[in-house]
């Protein structure tokens, strides 16, 4: 049994196939480091994660699939899932995929699912708020899909509880975000000019070597996690 387990462990820990850059700005990366995004688009940077960390990330994918399955199973006369994993209409510089589009009494609504650790989930419950990046992501989905009602659905990793935050459509802000992305391509990507290092934003930036304390453990204690 020891030899079999060793073989399974070695197999699971083998490096996976590398991600091939699409050449476009992914909406899920909104609010991140421009330098990191530039280097990723040029195929010059890819964050290294252990196989254990990748499996933690994939727990989020499992939660997404579970929520989609429940939406399908619980459809009724007033509610149904229109589509899941929907690409936004083609854009020159931007790509994105909407988690779910549902219909309630004929009204289309975007639902973006986020698996949340204890710190993030407490912030949603206690303050009714979350990172602005999450809200901007849904805002751009609404903007490009022309569906102007959207929610962030947070699923707690520890207890599986649900909380939601509605994202109010703001056309002016959406256009501003789009312009920032377009300017990034015009001023940096297309001119092969690498942006300066960022300030680490809120939680630090591994690409720029900026370390900051970040909420990581279940006790709410701030600590840096490589």
Residue frames as qw, qx, qy, qz and C-alpha x, y, z in Angstrom:
[[0.000, 0.886, 0.464, 0.000, 0.00, 0.00, 0.00],
 [0.337, -0.746, 0.089, 0.567, 2.91, 2.35, 0.77],
 [0.361, -0.112, 0.591, 0.713, 4.31, 1.97, -2.76],
 [0.155, 0.615, 0.689, 0.350, 0.89, 2.50, -4.37],
 [0.158, -0.913, -0.298, 0.231, 0.26, 5.65, -2.32],
 [0.387, -0.549, 0.296, 0.679, 3.72, 6.94, -3.23],
 [0.307, 0.181, 0.675, 0.646, 3.00, 6.44, -6.93],
 [0.018, 0.794, 0.587, 0.157, -0.39, 8.19, -6.64],
 [0.293, -0.846, -0.103, 0.434, 1.15, 11.08, -4.73],
 [0.381, -0.324, 0.454, 0.737, 3.94, 11.51, -7.30],
 [0.226, 0.432, 0.709, 0.509, 1.40, 11.40, -10.13],
 [0.089, -0.874, -0.477, 0.003, -0.86, 14.01, -8.52],
 [0.336, -0.809, 0.051, 0.480, 2.07, 16.31, -7.79],
 [0.563, 0.160, 0.464, 0.665, 3.35, 16.29, -11.37],
 [0.024, 0.406, -0.038, -0.913, 3.41, 19.75, -12.94],
 [0.524, 0.603, 0.577, -0.171, 0.34, 20.48, -15.04],
 [0.497, 0.471, 0.399, 0.610, 0.25, 21.89, -18.54],
 [0.212, -0.272, -0.123, 0.931, 1.13, 25.58, -18.64],
 [0.288, 0.765, 0.468, -0.335, -1.56, 28.17, -19.25],
 [0.435, 0.251, 0.425, 0.753, -1.42, 29.73, -22.72],
 [0.040, 0.446, 0.216, -0.868, -2.15, 33.51, -22.63],
 [0.433, 0.641, 0.634, 0.013, -5.21, 34.51, -24.66],
 [0.344, 0.226, 0.250, 0.876, -3.79, 37.91, -25.58],
 [0.247, -0.668, -0.319, -0.626, -6.78, 39.65, -23.99],
 [0.090, -0.310, 0.553, -0.768, -7.47, 41.19, -20.60],
 [0.390, -0.350, -0.851, -0.042, -9.54, 38.80, -18.48],
 [0.362, -0.674, -0.124, -0.632, -12.31, 40.58, -16.56],
 [0.826, -0.482, -0.282, 0.075, -11.56, 38.36, -13.57],
 [0.679, -0.056, -0.167, 0.713, -8.22, 40.18, -13.29],
 [0.021, 0.810, 0.169, 0.561, -9.74, 43.64, -13.00],
 [0.458, -0.857, 0.089, -0.220, -8.11, 45.76, -10.30],
 [0.901, -0.264, 0.089, 0.334, -4.90, 43.74, -10.26],
 [0.383, -0.627, 0.329, 0.593, -1.32, 44.73, -11.02],
 [0.597, 0.754, -0.060, -0.267, -0.87, 46.17, -14.54],
 [0.069, 0.675, -0.724, -0.124, 2.76, 45.05, -14.67],
 [0.474, -0.088, 0.869, -0.116, 1.78, 41.50, -13.81],
 [0.679, 0.543, 0.417, -0.265, -0.96, 41.54, -16.45],
 [0.386, 0.806, -0.360, -0.267, 1.46, 42.91, -19.05],
 [0.086, -0.508, 0.855, 0.058, 4.03, 40.20, -18.37],
 [0.580, 0.146, 0.776, -0.199, 1.34, 37.51, -18.44],
 [0.639, 0.688, 0.163, -0.303, 0.03, 38.74, -21.79],
 [0.328, 0.764, -0.535, -0.150, 3.57, 38.68, -23.16],
 [0.964, 0.016, -0.264, -0.008, 4.05, 35.15, -21.83],
 [0.400, 0.543, -0.518, 0.526, 6.88, 36.30, -19.57],
 [0.168, -0.279, 0.664, -0.673, 5.33, 35.67, -16.17],
 [0.705, -0.282, -0.527, -0.382, 3.21, 32.97, -14.63],
 [0.452, -0.582, 0.464, -0.491, 2.67, 32.64, -10.91],
 [0.464, 0.172, -0.867, 0.056, 3.99, 29.39, -9.55],
 [0.678, -0.376, 0.250, -0.580, 1.69, 27.45, -7.24],
 [0.166, -0.237, 0.952, -0.102, 2.25, 24.10, -5.60],
 [0.358, -0.190, -0.816, -0.411, -0.07, 21.27, -6.57],
 [0.211, -0.428, -0.765, 0.433, -1.54, 21.46, -3.05],
 [0.081, 0.409, 0.154, -0.896, -2.40, 25.14, -3.56],
 [0.291, 0.071, -0.596, -0.745, -3.91, 24.39, -6.96],
 [0.295, -0.329, -0.895, -0.066, -6.18, 21.80, -5.37],
 [0.068, -0.482, -0.525, 0.698, -7.35, 24.43, -2.86],
 [0.202, 0.291, -0.236, -0.905, -8.19, 26.72, -5.78],
 [0.315, -0.063, -0.804, -0.501, -10.10, 23.90, -7.43],
 [0.039, -0.399, -0.817, 0.414, -12.34, 23.55, -4.38],
 [0.222, 0.447, 0.104, -0.860, -13.81, 26.81, -5.65],
 [0.340, 0.164, -0.665, -0.644, -14.57, 25.16, -8.99],
 [0.192, -0.238, -0.950, 0.062, -16.37, 22.37, -7.15],
 [0.078, 0.481, 0.535, -0.690, -18.52, 24.95, -5.34],
 [0.285, 0.353, -0.279, -0.846, -19.33, 26.66, -8.64],
 [0.329, 0.000, -0.851, -0.408, -20.47, 23.38, -10.17],
 [0.114, -0.344, -0.867, 0.341, -22.55, 22.54, -7.10],
 [0.182, 0.465, 0.271, -0.823, -24.35, 25.91, -7.19],
 [0.352, 0.252, -0.523, -0.735, -25.07, 25.49, -10.91],
 [0.267, -0.132, -0.946, -0.126, -26.45, 22.01, -10.30],
 [0.007, -0.432, -0.713, 0.552, -28.70, 23.30, -7.53],
 [0.258, 0.393, -0.052, -0.881, -29.97, 26.12, -9.74],
 [0.378, 0.091, -0.740, -0.548, -30.97, 23.55, -12.35],
 [0.240, -0.224, -0.935, 0.136, -32.57, 21.17, -9.85],
 [0.023, -0.495, -0.600, 0.628, -34.65, 23.93, -8.22],
 [0.094, -0.036, -0.410, -0.907, -36.09, 25.49, -11.37],
 [0.212, 0.500, 0.774, -0.325, -39.82, 26.22, -11.28],
 [0.322, 0.747, 0.540, 0.216, -42.42, 28.27, -13.12],
 [0.038, -0.997, -0.052, 0.037, -41.00, 31.61, -11.96],
 [0.264, -0.797, 0.514, 0.178, -37.32, 30.75, -11.93],
 [0.958, 0.181, 0.159, 0.152, -34.91, 28.98, -14.24],
 [0.467, -0.540, 0.419, 0.561, -31.25, 28.91, -15.18],
 [0.587, 0.754, -0.044, -0.291, -30.85, 30.41, -18.65],
 [0.786, 0.487, -0.301, 0.233, -27.19, 29.55, -19.13],
 [0.698, -0.666, 0.172, 0.198, -23.93, 28.86, -17.33],
 [0.586, -0.328, 0.426, 0.607, -20.29, 29.70, -18.12],
 [0.477, 0.794, 0.367, 0.081, -21.30, 32.30, -20.72],
 [0.522, -0.025, 0.162, 0.837, -18.62, 34.17, -22.68],
 [0.121, 0.721, 0.180, -0.658, -19.21, 37.90, -23.01],
 [0.653, 0.739, 0.165, -0.003, -19.76, 39.18, -26.58],
 [0.783, 0.142, 0.066, 0.603, -16.41, 39.37, -28.46],
 [0.109, -0.980, 0.032, 0.162, -14.29, 42.40, -27.58],
 [0.583, 0.708, -0.326, 0.228, -10.99, 43.54, -29.06],
 [0.185, 0.575, -0.623, 0.497, -9.09, 43.70, -25.79],
 [0.423, -0.291, 0.588, -0.625, -11.27, 42.06, -23.16],
 [0.544, -0.079, -0.799, -0.243, -12.49, 38.54, -22.43],
 [0.324, -0.213, 0.600, -0.700, -14.74, 37.24, -19.68],
 [0.415, -0.179, -0.858, -0.245, -17.04, 34.42, -18.71],
 [0.498, -0.369, 0.173, -0.766, -20.22, 34.87, -16.68],
 [0.167, -0.127, 0.935, -0.287, -20.86, 32.16, -14.09],
 [0.129, 0.439, 0.889, -0.015, -24.65, 32.02, -14.39],
 [0.250, -0.060, -0.159, -0.953, -27.51, 33.93, -15.97],
 [0.063, 0.348, 0.907, -0.229, -30.88, 33.22, -14.37],
 [0.233, -0.353, -0.372, -0.826, -34.42, 34.41, -15.00],
 [0.022, -0.333, -0.770, 0.543, -36.87, 35.32, -12.22],
 [0.313, 0.710, 0.522, -0.353, -40.34, 36.08, -13.52],
 [0.595, 0.722, 0.267, 0.231, -38.85, 36.92, -16.89],
 [0.028, -0.968, 0.247, -0.021, -36.13, 39.25, -15.57],
 [0.844, 0.291, -0.301, 0.336, -32.56, 38.26, -16.45],
 [0.450, -0.854, 0.245, -0.090, -30.03, 38.38, -13.62],
 [0.596, 0.504, -0.570, 0.255, -26.28, 37.70, -13.53],
 [0.789, -0.598, 0.113, -0.087, -25.04, 35.56, -10.64],
 [0.484, 0.610, -0.564, 0.273, -21.29, 35.48, -10.01],
 [0.880, -0.444, -0.166, -0.025, -20.30, 32.83, -7.47],
 [0.210, 0.693, -0.556, 0.407, -17.39, 33.38, -5.09],
 [0.819, -0.317, -0.445, 0.175, -16.14, 30.72, -2.68],
 [0.067, -0.821, 0.222, -0.521, -15.15, 32.65, 0.42],
 [0.523, 0.035, -0.681, 0.510, -12.83, 31.98, 3.30],
 [0.368, -0.629, -0.607, 0.318, -13.83, 32.92, 6.84],
 [0.229, -0.393, -0.086, 0.887, -12.39, 36.46, 6.75],
 [0.092, -0.068, -0.491, -0.864, -14.07, 37.38, 3.46],
 [0.331, -0.482, -0.764, -0.272, -17.36, 35.82, 4.51],
 [0.331, -0.580, -0.510, 0.543, -17.38, 37.66, 7.84],
 [0.107, -0.244, 0.119, 0.957, -16.76, 40.93, 6.01],
 [0.220, -0.260, -0.646, -0.683, -19.74, 40.27, 3.74],
 [0.410, -0.564, -0.717, 0.017, -22.00, 39.39, 6.69],
 [0.382, -0.572, -0.378, 0.619, -20.87, 42.12, 9.10],
 [0.103, -0.476, 0.113, 0.866, -20.27, 44.97, 6.68],
 [0.614, 0.638, 0.422, -0.195, -22.33, 43.97, 3.65],
 [0.290, 0.871, -0.319, -0.237, -19.26, 44.62, 1.55],
 [0.911, -0.008, 0.284, 0.298, -16.44, 42.92, -0.34],
 [0.433, -0.306, 0.367, 0.765, -13.41, 43.80, -2.43],
 [0.366, 0.665, -0.005, -0.651, -14.23, 46.43, -5.05],
 [0.067, 0.360, -0.802, -0.472, -12.59, 44.19, -7.66],
 [0.202, 0.259, 0.944, -0.041, -15.37, 41.62, -7.24],
 [0.302, 0.702, 0.449, -0.462, -18.05, 44.25, -7.79],
 [0.189, 0.665, -0.372, -0.619, -16.24, 45.71, -10.79],
 [0.123, -0.114, 0.937, 0.305, -16.05, 42.25, -12.32],
 [0.244, 0.521, 0.808, -0.124, -19.83, 41.86, -12.17],
 [0.189, 0.760, 0.100, -0.614, -20.29, 45.45, -13.34],
 [0.099, 0.481, -0.635, -0.597, -18.34, 44.68, -16.53],
 [0.161, 0.179, 0.960, 0.140, -20.30, 41.47, -17.07],
 [0.241, 0.694, 0.569, -0.370, -23.50, 43.52, -16.86],
 [0.108, 0.708, -0.203, -0.667, -22.07, 46.17, -19.16],
 [0.058, 0.337, -0.780, -0.525, -21.06, 43.80, -21.95],
 [0.080, 0.251, 0.962, 0.075, -24.07, 41.48, -21.69],
 [0.276, -0.271, -0.224, -0.894, -26.59, 44.33, -21.47],
 [0.602, -0.505, -0.615, -0.063, -28.11, 42.60, -18.43],
 [0.070, 0.586, -0.265, 0.762, -28.23, 45.36, -15.85],
 [0.709, -0.556, 0.171, -0.399, -29.03, 43.36, -12.72],
 [0.705, 0.305, -0.606, 0.207, -26.33, 41.33, -11.03],
 [0.694, -0.666, 0.158, -0.224, -25.37, 39.73, -7.74],
 [0.277, 0.479, -0.798, 0.239, -22.28, 38.33, -6.09],
 [0.883, -0.344, -0.141, -0.288, -23.15, 35.07, -4.35],
 [0.056, 0.606, -0.730, 0.310, -20.66, 34.20, -1.63],
 [0.914, -0.187, -0.326, -0.152, -20.45, 30.60, -0.47],
 [0.386, -0.749, 0.498, -0.206, -18.62, 30.07, 2.82],
 [0.557, 0.382, -0.737, -0.009, -15.96, 27.38, 2.51],
 [0.029, -0.232, 0.835, -0.498, -16.23, 26.38, 6.16],
 [0.371, 0.222, 0.731, -0.528, -19.99, 26.06, 6.71],
 [0.174, 0.293, 0.804, 0.488, -21.40, 26.34, 3.19],
 [0.100, 0.718, 0.496, -0.478, -23.59, 29.31, 4.13],
 [0.382, 0.510, 0.460, 0.618, -24.72, 31.79, 1.48],
 [0.074, -0.729, -0.226, 0.642, -24.66, 35.58, 1.39],
 [0.500, 0.580, 0.445, 0.465, -25.30, 37.93, -1.50],
 [0.149, -0.572, -0.023, 0.807, -24.30, 41.44, -2.50],
 [0.523, 0.741, 0.417, 0.057, -26.18, 43.23, -5.24],
 [0.416, -0.196, 0.275, 0.845, -24.05, 45.15, -7.73],
 [0.305, 0.797, 0.328, -0.404, -25.78, 48.29, -8.97],
 [0.652, 0.421, 0.364, 0.514, -25.19, 49.01, -12.64],
 [0.135, -0.845, 0.032, 0.517, -23.19, 52.19, -13.22],
 [0.740, 0.605, 0.200, 0.214, -22.62, 52.93, -16.91],
 [0.118, 0.943, -0.270, 0.154, -20.17, 55.78, -16.26],
 [0.520, -0.615, 0.593, -0.016, -17.99, 53.63, -14.03],
 [0.864, 0.155, 0.466, 0.112, -18.15, 50.69, -16.45],
 [0.582, 0.788, 0.030, 0.200, -17.00, 52.91, -19.32],
 [0.145, -0.884, 0.430, -0.114, -14.18, 54.22, -17.13],
 [0.727, -0.340, 0.595, 0.048, -12.99, 50.67, -16.39],
 [0.809, 0.456, 0.328, 0.171, -13.12, 49.78, -20.08],
 [0.321, 0.919, -0.156, 0.170, -11.11, 52.89, -20.94],
 [0.430, -0.731, 0.529, -0.018, -8.46, 51.97, -18.36],
 [0.813, -0.025, 0.561, 0.153, -8.05, 48.58, -20.01],
 [0.647, 0.706, 0.203, 0.202, -7.95, 50.08, -23.51],
 [0.025, 0.946, -0.303, 0.107, -5.36, 52.66, -22.38],
 [0.671, -0.482, 0.558, 0.079, -3.30, 49.83, -20.90],
 [0.803, 0.277, 0.458, 0.261, -3.16, 48.14, -24.31],
 [0.423, 0.877, 0.080, 0.216, -2.55, 51.38, -26.23],
 [0.090, -0.926, 0.323, -0.175, 0.16, 52.74, -23.92],
 [0.473, -0.563, 0.676, -0.051, 1.93, 49.55, -22.81],
 [0.793, 0.073, 0.604, 0.026, 1.05, 46.27, -24.54],
 [0.689, 0.676, 0.234, 0.112, 1.06, 47.57, -28.11],
 [0.205, 0.913, -0.316, 0.156, 4.19, 49.66, -27.51],
 [0.857, 0.032, -0.412, 0.308, 6.04, 46.86, -25.68],
 [0.032, 0.563, -0.411, 0.717, 6.52, 49.08, -22.64],
 [0.542, -0.308, -0.754, 0.207, 6.39, 47.29, -19.30],
 [0.346, -0.830, -0.135, -0.416, 4.50, 49.22, -16.59],
 [0.039, 0.552, -0.616, 0.561, 6.29, 50.20, -13.40],
 [0.320, -0.153, -0.891, 0.284, 6.01, 48.01, -10.35],
 [0.410, -0.674, -0.386, -0.479, 2.78, 48.47, -8.42],
 [0.178, -0.566, 0.475, -0.650, 2.49, 49.45, -4.76],
 [0.075, 0.023, -0.963, 0.257, 1.17, 46.04, -3.81],
 [0.469, -0.412, -0.450, -0.639, -2.44, 47.24, -3.74],
 [0.660, -0.560, 0.079, -0.495, -4.29, 45.83, -0.73],
 [0.935, -0.311, 0.158, -0.058, -2.70, 42.43, -0.15],
 [0.418, -0.569, 0.601, 0.375, 0.72, 42.68, -1.81],
 [0.747, 0.598, -0.144, -0.253, 2.00, 41.57, -5.21],
 [0.844, -0.242, 0.401, 0.260, 4.24, 38.55, -5.77],
 [0.687, 0.584, 0.210, 0.379, 5.11, 39.74, -9.28],
 [0.159, 0.862, -0.135, 0.462, 6.44, 43.06, -8.00],
 [0.592, 0.068, -0.600, 0.534, 7.91, 41.57, -4.84],
 [0.242, -0.450, 0.212, -0.833, 5.66, 43.59, -2.53],
 [0.413, -0.231, -0.860, 0.191, 4.79, 41.81, 0.70],
 [0.339, -0.370, 0.160, -0.850, 1.86, 42.88, 2.85],
 [0.230, 0.045, 0.870, -0.433, -0.07, 41.29, 5.69],
 [0.493, -0.067, -0.495, -0.712, -3.23, 39.61, 4.48],
 [0.694, -0.192, 0.442, -0.535, -6.10, 37.83, 6.25],
 [0.461, 0.312, -0.792, -0.252, -5.42, 34.15, 5.80],
 [0.184, -0.024, -0.955, 0.230, -6.23, 32.00, 8.79],
 [0.359, -0.538, -0.693, -0.317, -9.61, 31.16, 10.29],
 [0.412, -0.558, -0.487, 0.530, -8.97, 33.17, 13.43],
 [0.142, 0.957, 0.230, 0.102, -8.98, 36.45, 11.49],
 [0.514, -0.669, 0.227, 0.486, -5.30, 37.02, 12.22],
 [0.512, 0.830, -0.182, -0.128, -3.38, 38.84, 9.49],
 [0.628, -0.449, 0.546, 0.326, -0.38, 36.99, 8.17],
 [0.362, 0.618, -0.497, -0.490, 1.57, 36.84, 4.93],
 [0.845, 0.057, 0.531, -0.032, 1.03, 33.69, 2.92],
 [0.092, -0.452, 0.651, 0.603, 3.51, 32.94, 0.11]]
